[in-house]
Amino acid sequence: MAKTYREVLFWASSFLEASGVDGQHILYVFLRRKKWSQTDWLLNWNKMMPEEEEVQLKEDLEQLKNHYPPQYLLGFEEFYGRFFKVSEETLIPRPETEELVALCLEKGTKEAAYVVDVGTGTGAISLTLKLERPNWHVATVDLSAGALAIAKENADQLGANVDFYLGDTLGPIEQPIDILISNPPYIGVEEWESMDESVRTFEPKMALFAENQGLAIYEQLAKEAQQKLSSTGKIFLEIGYLQGKAVQSLFQRYFPGKKVSIHQDLSGQDRMIMVE
């Protein structure tokens, strides 16, 4: 018997909740597949759902109930108003990282600059910066060949001309850096148990976890940036919300002549470090 969109989605959401998964995930996937806004949803929710859409929805439910991330199911995620291809080779871009990009655009120079993004993943940071500041020369580095392949696809799709390097942190970079930006792995290995199951199971560990309570990559970046940052260069970093003071003092130690400040995200949590 045919059911309305609202009836089917209410049932599907309850099904996920009973499986220990956020019930909103199915609505997220459904709206993205339909290319519907929230307004479209409200205008149509009492209409009958066609049978083929219900079949697709049930296939999606089977994946979601096993904690498969909805973004991987769809194959894309929105970031800074653009759509980026995602896969299990890449971290899923998150809203907090949009705030890092916004801070960089606000506090970075409007002039031509050599910009390096370390740990590119989907390319969300580097490609967004290039598209927002076409006069910046942007280079991006990642240890994962799989992630770089996805980032290159996104660059082609979005028309962003960026240099890609396979390598470790600043190893491949030879010219002085005006802006260094990174959302590095910053979760301590000891935090594994507290992570969401979908993150633990499906997102790339190399992009998430770091030794020394999540501080190892920051230390490596600070050490290498000492040699490679231009005299007026700036650094923008995403951090875990409990790492503000530790990362601040680490970079202050390596850059005693610069100001190192902690910036909060929209939730009021420490989320970014700026060195200027």
N, C-alpha and C positions, 0 to 999 in steps of 0.2 A: 504493500500500500504506500502510495507516494506521501512524502512528508515535506514540511516546509524547511527552508534553509535553517531557520532558528531551531526547529525541533532536532534536526540532524546534528547541528553543531553543539547543542546543549547535551545531547546524548554522548557525542564524541568527547567533549570536554570532561564529562563525568567519568567516562571510561578511562581516560588518561589519569585523572586524579586518583582513581581506584588503583591504578598501576604505579602510583608514586611519582607521576610526572606532572609538571605544570600544565593544567588544562588549557591555558591560553595558547600553547604551542600549535594546536590544530587550527585555531582561528587565524593565527599568524600565517601559517602555510596556506590555508584556504584563501585568504584575502590576497596574498601575493600571487597565487596561481590565477586567480580571477582578475588580477590588476584592479581590485576594488579598494576604494578609500573607506574610512569608517562611515562616511555619509552614504556611499553606495550600499554598504552593508545594512544600514538602518532603513534605507528605502526599499530594500529587496528581501529582508529577512522573512517576510510572511509569504513569499512566493514559493512554489514547489521546486524542489531540487531535482534536476534531471538525473536519470539513473546512472549515466556514465560518470557524472560528477561524484555521485555517491560511491561508485566503485573506486575512483581515484582517492577519495577521502579515506576509504577503508584501507587501501594500500599504504597511504601515508601514516595512518594510525598504527599499523603493524610495526613500522620503522620507529615512530616516535615513542611507542610504549617501551622500546628497548633503549631509551635514552639517546637515540640518534639525534644530533642537533638539527633543528629545523632548517638552518642556513645551508648545511651540507645536503640536506634532502632537496632543497630548491636549487642549490648550486650557485647561489649568489647572496650578497648582502649589500645593503645600502650604506654608504659612508660619505659624509659631507655632500649629500645631494646627488651622488653618482652611484652606479651599480658596479660592484666588483665581483668577478668570479671567485668562488672559494672552493677548496677541496680539502681532503684530510691531510694534504701536504702543508696547508697553511692554517694559521690561527684565524679565527673569525674576528673581523674588525669590530671594535666595541665603541660605544658612545664616548667613553672617557678619552679614547685616543683622538677623537674629533676635537676634544678640548685642548689636547696637546698641540694639534695642528693649528687651531685658532690662536693659541698663545704664541706660537712661532710666527705666524703671519702678522700678528699685532706687534710683537716686540723685535722681530727680525728686520733687516733693512729692506727698503723699497728698491734699492739699487741692485745692479747685477751682483751676484754672489755665487761662490762655489759651496754647494750644500751637499752634505753626505747623510744618508739615512742608513743606520745599521740595524739589520734584522728585518728585512723588507716584508717578508710574508707575502700577502696579496699585492703589495705595492701601494696599499692605501695611503700611507703617509707621503712617500716620495712622489707618487703620481699626482696626488692632490696638490702638493706644494708647487709642482711644475705647472699644473694647469691654472693655479691661482696666481702664480708669479712667473710668467713665461720668460722673463729676463734672468731667472736663476738657472744656473747650470747644476743640475741635480744628478748625483751618483748614488747608487744604492747597493748595499752589500748583504749577502746572506750565505750562511753555511750550507743551506739546503738547495741542491740543484732542482728538486721538485718544486719548491716554493718559488725560485727564480723563474721557472718555466711558466707558472701561473701568473706571476707579476708581469712577465713579458707579454703574455696574452692580454692582460688588462691594459697594458701600455698601448698595444696595437689598437685595441677596441676603443680606448678613450682618446687616442691621438696625442699621447704624452711622450716626448722625446727625452728619455732618461738613460744614463749609462748604468749597466748592470755588471756587478762583480761577484763571482763565486769566491768566498774567502771568509776569514775569521776577523771579526770586528774591523779595525782600520788597516789591516795588513795590506790589502791591495791598493790603498789610496796613497798617491805620491805627491800631490800638490797641496799647498796650504788650504785649510778648511775655514770658511767664513762662518758657516752654521753647521753644527753637528746635532742631529736629532735621532733619538732612538726610543723604541718601546722594547727593551731587551727582556729576556727571560728573567723574572724577578721573584718567582715563588720559591721559597725554601723547600728542599726535599722533605723536610720534616712536616710540611703542611699538606702533604699528599692526602692523608686520610680525611681532611676537612674539605677537600675539593668536591665540586658537583660531579656526579657520576658521568654525565655526558662529556665533561671536560677531560676527566681522567681517562675515559675509555677511547675517545675519538680524536681529540685535538693533539697536535704533535708535541711530544714531551720536550723536544729540544728547544721549542719556542716558549716553553712555560717555566721550566725549572732551572735553578742555578745553585751552585754550591755556596758554602759560607752564608747560610741563612738568606739566600737569594741575592747576595751582594757581589758575587764573584765577577759578573760581567761588568758591573759599574766600575769596579776596581781596574779591570783590564782596559775599559774605555778611557778612564781618567788617566791612566799611565800612558797610553798611546796618544791620547789627545794632547798631552803635555808637549809632545814633539811635533804634532801635526796641525794644531789649531793656530790660525793666524793671530797676530798680536791683538787685533780687535774682535776676534772670533767669539761666537756665543754658542752655548750648548743648551739643548732642550731635551729633557728626559721624562718618560713616564715612570712612576714608581708605585710600589704597593703602599696602601694607605697607612701602614705602620712603619714605613721605612724613611720617612721624611728626614728626621734628625740624622740618621746614620749615613744616608747618601749625601746630605748637605755637608756634614763634617768631612766625609771622604773627599769630596770635590774641593772643599776649602783647603784641605791639606795639599792637594796637587796644584791648586790655583790660588795661592795666598794673595795674589794681587787683584783678584776678581771678586765680584759680589756674587754670592751663591744664595738664591732665595727659594723658598718652598711655596708652591701655589696649590690652592684647593680646587677640587672639581665642583660640579653643581650640587653635589650632595654634601658639600662642606668637608670632605675627606682630603687629607694630604694626597696629591696625585701627580704633581709635576715638580721638577727641579729646573731652575734656570740659572745658568752661569753666564755672567756678562762683565 
